[in-house]
Amino acid sequence: MEEQTRFIGEPIVAEFNQPPLFSKTPPCPDRFVWREETFVITETVQEWRDYGRRGRMQLNMRPANLLKAEKRGSWGVGRFYFRVRVQDGRLFDIYYDRAPKGQRQKEGSWHLYREVLSF
């Protein structure tokens, strides 16, 4: 069966029973809040990382260093993706974007990427 998804692309609030040891490399959260509804995560189905640079960030490195950074990551660059099953059985892809949002918010942000409708 081919995977079908519904794009959402909205910010969420990730909640942890215990705060992550390192804020820039968080594990999968225990639950998330989207549109004022709390979704309890019952299973992490899959996780992956993308250290690709986007936009202007692609242009500020030498090609050899860019290849290394895409494998290991660099400060503030990359996304940590998690495919999660929530309490009601629905399947979502969420991610943590490591990019700081300015001087006041040096931490990254969490997003609900999409809902997986069939897998």
C-alpha positions in Angstrom: 0.0 0.0 0.0 1.3 3.4 -0.9 1.8 5.9 1.9 -0.8 8.7 1.9 -0.3 11.8 4.0 -2.0 15.1 4.9 0.4 18.0 5.1 -0.1 20.2 8.3 3.1 22.2 8.8 2.1 24.0 12.0 4.0 24.7 15.2 3.4 22.5 18.3 4.4 22.5 21.9 6.4 19.4 22.8 6.2 18.1 26.3 8.5 15.7 28.1 8.1 13.8 31.4 11.8 14.6 31.9 13.5 17.5 30.2 16.0 16.5 27.5 19.6 16.4 28.6 20.7 18.4 25.5 18.2 20.9 24.1 19.6 20.9 20.6 19.4 17.0 20.4 16.1 16.2 22.0 14.6 12.7 22.0 11.0 12.1 20.9 8.6 13.9 23.3 6.1 12.1 25.5 3.2 14.3 24.1 2.5 17.4 22.1 -0.1 20.1 22.0 -1.5 21.2 18.7 -4.4 23.6 18.4 -5.0 23.4 22.1 -5.4 19.6 22.0 -2.9 17.3 23.8 -1.8 14.2 21.9 -0.1 11.5 24.0 2.6 9.6 22.1 2.3 5.8 22.7 4.9 4.7 20.2 7.9 6.1 18.2 7.6 4.2 15.0 10.6 5.7 13.2 13.1 8.5 13.6 15.6 10.2 11.3 17.8 13.3 11.0 18.3 15.7 8.2 21.3 18.0 8.5 20.9 19.5 5.0 21.3 23.3 4.8 18.5 25.3 3.3 18.4 28.6 1.6 21.4 31.0 2.2 22.9 28.5 4.7 23.8 26.3 1.7 26.1 29.0 0.3 28.2 29.8 3.3 30.4 26.6 3.4 33.1 25.1 1.2 31.8 22.0 -0.6 34.1 19.6 1.4 32.9 21.1 4.7 29.3 21.0 3.5 29.5 17.3 2.9 30.8 16.7 6.5 28.1 19.0 7.9 25.4 17.1 6.1 26.5 13.9 7.9 27.3 15.2 11.4 25.4 18.4 11.5 26.5 21.8 12.7 25.2 24.3 15.3 21.6 25.4 14.6 21.3 23.4 11.4 19.1 20.4 10.8 15.9 18.7 11.8 15.1 15.7 13.9 12.1 13.8 12.6 9.9 11.4 14.6 7.0 9.3 13.2 4.8 8.8 16.2 1.6 6.9 17.1 -0.7 8.7 19.5 -3.2 7.4 21.9 -6.2 7.3 19.5 -4.1 5.3 17.0 -3.4 8.2 14.5 0.1 8.4 13.0 2.0 11.8 12.7 5.4 13.0 11.6 6.7 15.7 13.9 10.1 17.4 13.9 12.4 19.6 15.9 14.0 22.3 13.8 17.4 23.2 15.4 17.5 26.7 13.8 17.4 29.5 16.4 14.7 32.1 15.8 16.7 35.1 16.8 18.4 36.6 19.8 15.4 36.0 22.1 14.8 32.4 21.1 18.1 30.6 20.7 16.5 27.2 21.0 14.9 25.5 18.0 11.2 24.8 17.6 8.8 21.9 17.2 6.5 21.3 14.3 3.7 19.0 13.2 4.8 18.1 9.7 2.0 15.8 8.5 -0.5 13.1 9.4 0.1 9.7 7.9 -3.3 8.4 6.7 -2.2 5.0 5.4 1.1 3.2 5.9 
